[in-house]
Amino acid sequence: MSGRRESDNVGLVHGNWGEDVACEYLRTRGLIVMDRNVRPCEWDRRYEIDIIAYDQTNDTVVFVEVKQHKSRSERQHRLRSICPHKHELRLKASRTWLRKNNWRTGRRFDVVEVYGDPESGKKVEIDHLERVQLFEQNSRFVNWAD
């Protein structure tokens, strides 16, 4: 066993910070954060949902993928890190959660991109992409490839 603690992992610390920022942002937008880091599939731990929130205005569950970046880059293609394989894992995790919770009303998939560093003290920038195409109703969702 190495003496390394989980909190020593810089990527994990920054990811948790990014999720904290995203949760606070969603709350200011009127969403209720129901849960974080949900793994609805006991048989496969890769199926993780960063944040599950509830949009009471539209009676909709919102599955949120959080992407934390140290800084904004003009050359950086948005959502590049969510490859087709991860897309499929998120879809399966979301469907499993919906089925387990017998959810029958609205659902959508959002991505919150957090630009900043917890150690910099600089103002954080947030991009919120709502209704990313993940479910079947294509006309209501943003094209995943954009």
ZIBEL-V526240 format. One record per backbone hydrogen bond with DSSP energy under -0.5 kcal/mol. CO is the residue of the C=O (numbers start at 1). NH is the residue of the N-H. E is the energy in kcal/mol with one decimal. If there is no record, write none. Layout:
co=CO nh=NH e=E
co=CO nh=NH e=E
//
This chain:
co=5 nh=8 e=-1.5
co=6 nh=9 e=-1.5
co=8 nh=10 e=-0.8
co=9 nh=13 e=-2.5
co=10 nh=14 e=-2.8
co=11 nh=15 e=-2.4
co=12 nh=16 e=-2.7
co=13 nh=17 e=-2.2
co=14 nh=18 e=-2.8
co=15 nh=19 e=-2.2
co=16 nh=20 e=-2.4
co=17 nh=21 e=-2.6
co=18 nh=22 e=-2.4
co=19 nh=23 e=-2.6
co=20 nh=24 e=-2.2
co=21 nh=25 e=-2.4
co=22 nh=26 e=-2.7
co=23 nh=27 e=-2.4
co=24 nh=28 e=-2.0
co=25 nh=29 e=-1.1
co=26 nh=31 e=-2.3
co=27 nh=30 e=-1.7
co=31 nh=33 e=-0.6
co=32 nh=34 e=-0.7
co=32 nh=54 e=-2.4
co=35 nh=52 e=-2.7
co=38 nh=40 e=-0.5
co=38 nh=49 e=-2.7
co=40 nh=42 e=-0.8
co=41 nh=44 e=-1.5
co=44 nh=47 e=-1.3
co=46 nh=48 e=-1.5
co=47 nh=41 e=-0.5
co=48 nh=50 e=-0.5
co=49 nh=38 e=-2.3
co=50 nh=37 e=-2.7
co=51 nh=53 e=-0.5
co=51 nh=64 e=-3.1
co=52 nh=34 e=-2.6
co=52 nh=35 e=-1.8
co=53 nh=62 e=-3.2
co=54 nh=32 e=-2.5
co=54 nh=56 e=-0.9
co=55 nh=58 e=-0.7
co=55 nh=59 e=-0.7
co=55 nh=60 e=-2.0
co=59 nh=106 e=-1.1
co=60 nh=55 e=-3.2
co=61 nh=63 e=-0.5
co=61 nh=108 e=-1.9
co=62 nh=53 e=-2.8
co=62 nh=64 e=-0.6
co=63 nh=65 e=-0.5
co=63 nh=110 e=-2.8
co=64 nh=51 e=-1.7
co=64 nh=66 e=-0.5
co=65 nh=112 e=-2.4
co=67 nh=69 e=-0.5
co=67 nh=114 e=-3.0
co=69 nh=116 e=-2.9
co=73 nh=76 e=-0.7
co=77 nh=80 e=-1.7
co=79 nh=82 e=-1.8
co=81 nh=83 e=-1.2
co=83 nh=87 e=-2.6
co=84 nh=88 e=-2.3
co=85 nh=89 e=-2.0
co=86 nh=90 e=-2.7
co=87 nh=91 e=-2.2
co=88 nh=92 e=-2.4
co=89 nh=93 e=-2.5
co=90 nh=94 e=-2.6
co=91 nh=95 e=-2.6
co=92 nh=96 e=-2.3
co=93 nh=97 e=-2.4
co=94 nh=98 e=-2.6
co=95 nh=99 e=-2.4
co=96 nh=100 e=-2.8
co=97 nh=101 e=-2.2
co=98 nh=103 e=-2.3
co=99 nh=102 e=-1.1
co=106 nh=61 e=-2.3
co=108 nh=63 e=-2.6
co=109 nh=132 e=-3.0
co=110 nh=65 e=-2.3
co=111 nh=113 e=-0.6
co=111 nh=129 e=-3.2
co=112 nh=67 e=-2.4
co=112 nh=114 e=-0.6
co=113 nh=115 e=-0.5
co=113 nh=127 e=-2.4
co=114 nh=69 e=-3.4
co=114 nh=116 e=-0.6
co=115 nh=125 e=-2.4
co=117 nh=120 e=-1.3
co=117 nh=121 e=-0.8
co=125 nh=115 e=-3.3
co=127 nh=113 e=-3.0
co=127 nh=129 e=-0.6
co=128 nh=130 e=-0.8
co=129 nh=111 e=-2.4
co=131 nh=142 e=-5.3
co=132 nh=134 e=-0.5
co=136 nh=138 e=-2.2
co=137 nh=140 e=-1.7
co=138 nh=141 e=-1.4
co=142 nh=133 e=-2.7
co=143 nh=146 e=-1.5
//
